[in-house]
Amino acid sequence: MKIQAVKGTRDFYPEDMRLRNWIVDAWRRVSLRNGFEEYDAPIFEYLDLFAIKSGPEIAGQLFSFTDRGGRQLAIRPEITPSLARMVNAKINSLPRPIKWFSVPRLCRAENPQKGRLREFFQWNIDIIGSDDVLADAECIFVCVDFLREVGLTPQDVQVRIGSRPLTLAALRSAGVPAEATDAALPILDKRPKVSDEEFRGLATEGGLSEEQVRAVCRFQDCRSMEEVRSALGGADDSEDQIGALNRLRDCLKTMGVGEYCTLDMRIVRGLAYYTGIVYEVFDAGGALRAIAGGGRYDNLLEVLGGPKVGACGFGMGDVVLGILLREKGKVRPGILAQGLDFYVIDDEGCPLETVMQVVGALRSKGASADFSYKRQPTGKQLKEANRRGAKRAVIVRPGNTVAVKDLVTGEQQDCRIEDILAGPR
Amino acid sequence: MKIQAVKGTRDFYPEDMRLRNWIVDAWRRVSLRNGFEEYDAPIFEYLDLFAIKSGPEIAGQLFSFTDRGGRQLAIRPEITPSLARMVNAKINSLPRPIKWFSVPRLCRAENPQKGRLREFFQWNIDIIGSDDVLADAECIFVCVDFLREVGLTPQDVQVRIGSRPLTLAALRSAGVPAEATDAALPILDKRPKVSDEEFRGLATEGGLSEEQVRAVCRFQDCRSMEEVRSALGGADDSEDQIGALNRLRDCLKTMGVGEYCTLDMRIVRGLAYYTGIVYEVFDAGGALRAIAGGGRYDNLLEVLGGPKVGACGFGMGDVVLGILLREKGKVRPGILAQGLDFYVIDDEGCPLETVMQVVGALRSKGASADFSYKRQPTGKQLKEANRRGAKRAVIVRPGNTVAVKDLVTGEQQDCRIEDILAGPR
C-alpha cells in the first residue's frame, strides 16, 4: 500500500537537505558571532501556553491533540511562548541581557500557499532584559548580517521599520477611541497587501470613519521623521518614540548596515503583543511575503506569569527565504552538490580486504571516504567516484602500492599503502 | 499564569543545547565521512504509514490527531517508515546503494522513565539497495566510528550481534511451529532484561514448552559460531547464515573495529520487521538500556507499496547515550562552555559609537564579538568578558587607539583602530 506525504509538508531528499543545512548553518554561524546562545524547547506544549499568548482563537490554527492523561497539547506554531516560559522559570539566575537564538521546526494548520506551508523552520533571535533601543538595533543588525552572509544586497532586500506606539498615537490623534485601536492594528497591517479599495472596505467594517482612514494613511505615508513629527503634532509620547527611531537609525549606520534599513510607518505587524519598534524584511521587488518580521514585546513574560521585562526579537522562516535565494541565483551549485575526500578503488587482482582496510583507516583519521560494494572494472569505479563528487581516487593495487588520482586536475601519484593507512594528508 | 513544560519533554537551555549539538554534530560528521547523505521527512505523517509498518496497536503509542480535513495524522515515533515512503517514491531514479542518514526529532506517547522520554533525537543510518553483508558491516562500522569519536572504548561499549534467521531456525529446530515463531521473538528479546523465572513464565504463556525453552536457550547461550553450528545441526539455511555472520566479523576486523563487536545469539530485536543480522549496542556495565539497535529489514519497502529491495540500518537515541557519556566523563567542560573571539570594551571617555563600530566590523568579518549595553567601569566589563568566555578583550580608547588583551595569558598589545576595523587577525 502506497502512502503519500501530507500536503503542506516537505520531504527533504539529500539535495533539499543540503540547501536547508546551508541556510540553517548560516543562521547558526551568524547568531553565534553576534554573541547569541542557542536554546530549544519541546515540539509540543500545553495548548494553554499558546492560547494565553494569542487568545483562544489560536486553537483553530494549530495541530492540537490529547494525551493518554487527557491533557490538551499542541505542536508549537511559534517558539516565543516556550522561550518566555523557559526564561520565566529561571529569571533570577540568568544574567541579562539574555541573548538567545533558536532554529525551531514549527507547524501551523493552514491551507498551503506559495511561501506558506504547514511545516517549516524559523530562525528566532531574541534579547530579553533590556529596554534599550540598542537591543532592537542589535536584532536588526543580526538579521542583516545573515542577509549579507548569503549574498543578498540592499538592492535585493530591505528591513522596513515602523513603530507600534507611533501607530497607536496616530490612531488616537485621528480620533479613534483607545478601546478600538487594538482592533484597528490588524487592519492597518493588511494595507500594503490589499488594494486601496479593499483597504477602505476593511477599515469601514472595522469601525473607522473615512476621515480617520485618511488621517492614519497620511501618517503611514510619511517619508521622514520630520513628516511624522508634524503628522502627529506631539501626541502622547510621540517625541520619545521619534527619538528612539532616530537613535535606532544612527546605531544601524554606525554598525555598518544603514543601507539595508528604511523607516516605514506602514509596518504595523498583525499580532497584538508588540509594544515598540516593529519591522519586516521584504524583497525589493515586493513580489513575495515578508521574509522576516519582529519587534519589541515588553509584556509577554508578565502575561505568562513572570516579571515585566523588556524583550525584543524577530523570526525568519525558511520557505520565503528559500524562494528568494533561488530567484536571486544565490544558491550556487556547489551548495547542492555532494562531496567526498576519497573514493577507494580496487585495481584488477587486488583483494577487497585491502580496499576496506584503506577505507576504514581514512575514515578513522577523519577523512570522508567511500567505495563500491560491487567488484567492477577500474573505469566504472572512477566514474562512480566522479558522480559522488570525490576530490581524489585512491586506486589500490596488488603488491601494497596505491595510486592517488586528483579527480579535478587528473594528476596521478604513486605511493606506498602504509602512507595511506597512516592517514590522509 | 504560569505553565510548565509537558512531562517527558526537555527544555534545552544553552548549556543543554551545547551538549545536544556536540552529539548531533558528531553524528553528522561521522555520517558524512562514511559516505552517507542527510535526508529528513515531515514530523507528522498519515497515521496509516505507521500502522502499516507496525500494526494498528502502534496507534496507542503515538501522538495522533485529526486535521481540519478530517485526515488522521500522527507525530512520527520513528523515521524508517518515512524513509521507505521517500525511497519508494523515487526508487527508479536513485542510484543504489542508497546510503542515507538523518537525525530526526521523534515523539512517543510513553510513560517517561530513566533513558526513555516522550520526545528525543535519534540518529538513523540506513543502506537501501544492497543484499551484501558488506552493507551490514558498514552500518556497524559507522556506529563504532561514532562511539570512538566521542571517546568510548571497547571497554565502555560493545556492539552485540545476533541473527534473526538463525533465531528462527533455532525455534523451528526446537519444534516450535512456523506460525508460532513470530510471536516467540518478542519473548526471546525480553530474556536479557528479566529474571530466569520471569522469562520461563513469559515463554510458557507464549505457548513454548519447557523443552523448547531449554533448546532455544542452549542456542542463545552459544559462545562461538562452532557451537551455533552444532546447536542447529544444519537446520534450514543455517549454514548460509553462519557464513554471513563469519564474513561480517571478518569485515569488521579488516576495517579496524573488531574489538568493539561480539557475536551474541541472545540479540533478537523485538520488532517483527527484521529479516537478517540484528544488533544492539550496550554499555559494558549493562546498567543502561540499549544505546543503539538495528539490523536488516529486506521486506519493508515492499510492505509500503514498493519493490522488494535489500535494506539495513540502525537507530541511536540521544537520551541513553547522553547518560553514558556523562557517567564515563566524556562530556568535558569545554563542550558545555560558551565562547567568543572578542569582547569589546569602552575605556573611560570613549564614545559608545566607537564600540559599536568595532563590534559591527569584527562580526562582519566573521569573528564572534559582543559588548555591554550598559556603560560600566573597564574592570566590570573585563569581568563580563571573562564570564562570556571571550578569548580577547578589545579596549577602545579615546583618540583612535585600542588595546587588545589576551584573556588567557593576560598579555596586552596596543594597536590602531584601523587595524581592528580592517578585520580580525
Interface residues (C-beta under 8 A of the other chain):
Chain A: M1 K2 I3 Q4 A5 V6 T9 R10 D11 F12 Y13 P14 M17 R18 R20 N21 L32 R33 N34 G35 E37 E38 Y39 D40 A41 P42 I43 F44 E45 Y46 D48 L49 I52 G60 F63 S64 F65 D67 R68 R71 L73 I75 S82 R85 M86 N88 A89 K90 P95 P97 K99 W100 R105 C107 A109 E119 S130 D132 L134 A135 F141 D145 R148 C251 T254 M255 G256 V257 L304 G305 G306 Q338 L340 D341 E353 M356 Q357 V359 G360 A361 R363 S364 G366 A367 S368 A369 D370 Y373 R387 R388
Chain B: M1 K2 I3 Q4 A5 V6 T9 R10 D11 F12 Y13 P14 M17 R18 R20 N21 L32 R33 N34 G35 E37 E38 Y39 D40 A41 P42 I43 F44 E45 Y46 D48 L49 I52 G60 F63 S64 F65 D67 R68 R71 L73 I75 S82 R85 M86 N88 A89 K90 P95 P97 K99 W100 R105 C107 A109 E119 S130 D132 L134 A135 F141 D145 R148 C251 T254 M255 G256 V257 L304 G305 G306 Q338 L340 D341 E353 M356 Q357 V359 G360 A361 R363 S364 G366 A367 S368 A369 D370 Y373 R387 R388
